[in-house]
Amino acid sequence: MIEAKQITKSYGTLQVLKGVDVEIGRGEVVAIVGKSGAGKTTLLHILGTLDRADSGEVHYDTTKIADLNDKQLSAFRNEHIGFIFQFHHLLDEFTALENVCIPAFIGDKNRSAVVKRATELLTYLGLADRLTHKPKELSGGEQQRVAIARSLINDPDIVLADEPTGNLDTRTSGDIHQLIFKLRQDFNQTFVIVTHNEDLANRCDRTLTMADGLIV
């Protein structure tokens, strides 16, 4: 589903990625591991179209990412890619339900259909009684579940997660790990996950180890 070839990326004189090749199949759960500074997050951002490579190519099925201008790229990202970050990045002034709806509203989707879908997702994730709660009224695990629902609202082809449980305690992390694999089981959802969590990495279909800007 995704193919990246010979991806390079530098920031000033620092070359972070040095010719990375990656293929991700539909329905896979893939972990990217490695020491800090190995290039994991940079690669994830390029796969997620949040940043552009200096050289190399990224293809989503038949779409060549380099052929899209900035406006087209934003629309593609909104429609096809979901994101989960270590810090949930929920908007404090909005309820859980409203936070989940935002990406779909940006995509100009039917309002009532979006609210229905967001309610279904939050219910599926065990938050049926938290729809009107704002982030500060939720636990860390609940906030991350809202972030997961938000990542799924547009039915993305893939969800990219950067340390999704890095800010949670061990028990809550385990719950989120279970949830990721339940989503794959129930919806054939594809995940690429940057993580330092050995338990999560060991449960994934494949683990890609990065060192010094390359997959080794």
SVG drawing of the C-alpha trace seen along z (x, -y; Angstrom):
<svg xmlns="http://www.w3.org/2000/svg" viewBox="-27 -27 54 38">
<polyline fill="none" stroke="black" stroke-width="0.4" points="0.0,0.0 2.9,-2.3 6.3,-2.2 9.1,-4.6 12.4,-4.4 15.7,-5.9 14.4,-8.6 16.9,-11.2 16.4,-14.2 18.8,-16.7 18.4,-19.7 21.3,-22.0 24.5,-20.0 22.9,-17.1 21.8,-14.2 19.0,-12.5 17.8,-9.9 20.4,-8.4 18.5,-6.4 15.6,-4.6 13.5,-2.0 10.2,-0.9 7.1,1.0 3.9,1.3 1.1,3.7 -2.5,3.1 -3.6,4.4 -0.1,4.6 1.0,3.3 4.6,2.3 6.9,1.0 9.8,-1.3 12.4,-1.2 15.8,-2.5 17.7,-4.9 16.8,-8.6 18.2,-10.4 18.1,-7.4 15.6,-9.1 12.4,-7.4 10.2,-10.4 11.6,-12.1 10.7,-9.0 7.2,-8.8 6.6,-12.5 7.7,-11.9 5.5,-8.8 2.7,-10.9 3.3,-13.8 3.9,-16.2 7.4,-16.8 8.9,-16.3 12.0,-14.2 15.0,-15.9 15.2,-13.0 13.6,-9.6 9.9,-8.7 6.8,-7.9 3.9,-6.2 0.5,-5.5 -0.9,-2.8 -0.9,-4.7 -0.4,-8.2 3.1,-9.7 3.3,-12.1 5.9,-14.4 3.4,-15.1 1.0,-16.8 1.1,-20.5 0.6,-21.8 -3.1,-22.1 -3.5,-18.7 -1.2,-17.2 -3.3,-18.6 -6.4,-17.2 -4.7,-13.8 -3.4,-13.7 -6.8,-14.6 -8.5,-11.9 -6.1,-9.0 -3.8,-9.3 -4.6,-9.4 -2.1,-10.5 -1.6,-9.6 1.1,-11.4 2.6,-10.9 0.9,-14.0 -2.8,-13.9 -3.0,-17.4 -6.7,-17.7 -8.1,-21.2 -9.0,-22.1 -12.0,-24.3 -13.8,-21.5 -15.5,-18.3 -14.3,-14.8 -17.0,-14.5 -16.1,-17.9 -12.3,-17.0 -13.0,-13.8 -15.2,-15.6 -12.7,-18.3 -10.7,-16.4 -14.0,-15.5 -15.3,-19.0 -12.1,-20.2 -12.8,-17.7 -16.2,-19.3 -18.1,-16.2 -21.8,-16.1 -22.2,-17.4 -24.8,-15.0 -23.0,-12.0 -19.7,-13.1 -21.3,-13.4 -22.9,-10.0 -19.6,-8.4 -17.7,-10.2 -20.2,-9.0 -19.9,-5.4 -16.1,-5.5 -16.1,-6.9 -18.6,-4.3 -16.5,-1.6 -13.5,-2.9 -15.4,-2.7 -16.1,-6.5 -19.9,-6.6 -20.3,-8.4 -17.5,-10.9 -18.8,-12.5 -19.4,-16.0 -16.4,-16.0 -13.5,-18.3 -9.9,-17.0 -9.1,-18.3 -12.0,-16.3 -10.5,-13.0 -7.7,-10.7 -4.6,-10.3 -5.8,-7.0 -9.2,-8.5 -7.5,-11.5 -5.5,-9.1 -8.6,-7.1 -10.2,-10.3 -7.0,-11.0 -7.3,-7.5 -11.0,-8.1 -10.0,-11.4 -7.3,-9.6 -10.0,-7.2 -12.8,-9.7 -12.1,-9.9 -11.6,-6.1 -7.9,-6.5 -5.9,-4.0 -3.2,-4.1 -2.7,-5.4 0.8,-6.7 1.6,-6.7 4.6,-8.4 5.2,-7.0 1.4,-6.6 1.8,-5.3 5.0,-7.1 3.2,-9.4 1.0,-6.8 1.5,-4.4 2.1,-0.7 -1.4,0.5 -3.0,-2.2 -0.3,-1.6 -1.3,2.1 -4.9,1.1 -3.9,-1.1 -1.8,1.7 -4.7,4.1 -6.9,1.5 -4.5,1.1 -4.7,4.8 -8.4,4.9 -8.8,2.1 -6.7,4.2 -8.8,7.3 -12.1,5.5 -11.4,3.0 -8.2,4.3 -6.6,1.0 -3.0,0.4 -0.6,-1.0 3.0,-2.2 4.2,-2.9 7.4,-4.5 8.0,-3.2 10.5,-2.5 8.1,-0.1 9.4,3.4 6.1,5.1 4.3,3.2 7.1,3.7 7.2,7.5 3.5,7.8 3.7,6.1 3.8,8.1 7.2,6.6 9.8,4.5 12.0,2.2 15.1,1.1 16.7,-2.3 20.3,-3.3 22.2,-6.3 19.5,-7.3 19.0,-3.8 16.9,-0.7 19.4,2.0"/>
</svg>
